[in-house]
Amino acid sequence: MQITHDEARKLIQFNADEALNLQKKTALYAHLEDCIECRVYAEDIKEVESRLLPVMKRQWNLQPVPLSMDALTSKRDSKIQTSILLATRTAMIGVVFVAFIFSAWQFTLSNRQTSGQSPVGVLPVPTPSKQSTSTKIMQQTTCEEILYIVQENDTLESIAHQFSISKEEIITINNMKTETVIRAMELIIPKCNSTPTGTAESPATLTTTYTPSINLTTFTPDG
Amino acid sequence: MTEAHPSWLISECIAGNEAAIEMLVRQYETDVFRLALSIVGDQAEANEITQETFITVLRSLPSYQEKQSFKAWLYTIALNHSRSYLRKQKILERLRTTLTTIFQIETQKQVSPEEAVIQNDKEAQIWNSLNQLDERHRIVVVLRYFHELSVAEISEILSINEGTIHSRLHNAREKLRNGLKHLHGE
């Protein structure tokens, strides 16, 4: 049986794998007898094989750390535990997910409320402003002008003292040129409730007290 | 894989006999360790893989089919664990190179396993050539020459037909031979 060089090489390779039957082996050896080139190739392959084993053995022929039987059996039995662990983890992830969804929902809800109308029950900004307006109103309502008719022996100082205001205020508001006041003269007195000193009477009684027609009727005939 | 395994040992292991389990582990742990070491090249990792392999074996013993060789079945499990480690390493390596190129930083390279002193140039050459083989070729060479398995056994372990194993061995031997020739040429 004649074989080519290529076939011989293939057979050499198969021979290395111990996969040649007797007939092919004989044919290969017959070819190698005559062919130096193929013989060299066969020797090369043999060298590769012979060198592989010692180098591998030197690198890998080591002894393992003997396995701990306790660790092995406990880890084998932990199969059930791992399934429990998996279930716990899944449940925890679920809880976290639900919590996240809930908080996100709450967040969007509160956003919608603040953009639409102010939240019920909480009045962060309006409270102080309302207080200030109410006091303003109080001042406005209590501040009123009183028409005072100057009596005998009244001076600007005494009138100012009586209403607990400065005489300059009276001068300014009545557009007076001098500080002298004469009897039966009409003076506008600014009166605010916030400064109620001196007199105990209410502004309403003051007006009635100080604008009596009796005074006018009593004194006007003289003037 | 010529050694016969007493099937009672396996049934005892399934029944939960601790002594039988220990006997089984002691009988095969060195083989499994060396297989893992020859694939991953790191002793600590090989020990880890050995442990994982036996945990898997003990868990899946009930599903072991008697018609299959026990050693082949064991080797298949060990190889699967070793290859999944290699895959993880590959991903890590890719990540490392990506990080290095993106941030221009020197990430810490994994320390290569301690290598026994290489005796001479030819051994060094064949060792380098072996490590330069891709995973598919390297595994068959390791199984064939270090673990001294037949092509039929390798075919059973890897679930690849014998023709493919032959061609991979052929290619691998060619490359190793070329490596040695290169050395001769210099």
Interface residues (C-beta under 8 A of the other chain):
Chain A: K10 Q13 F14 A16 D17 E18 A19 D44 I45 E47 V48 E49 R51 L52 L53 P54 V55 M56 K57 R58 Q59 W60 N61 L62 Q63 P64 V65 P66 L67 M69 A71 L72 T73 K75 R76 K79
Chain B: E18 I21 E22 V25 R26 E29 T30 V32 F33 R34 L37 S38 Q43 A46 N47 T50 Q51 F54 I55 L58 R59 E115 A116 I118 Q119 K122 E123 I126 W127 L130 V141 V142 R144 Y145 F146 S150 V151 E162 I165 H166 L169 H170 R173 L176 R177 L180 K181
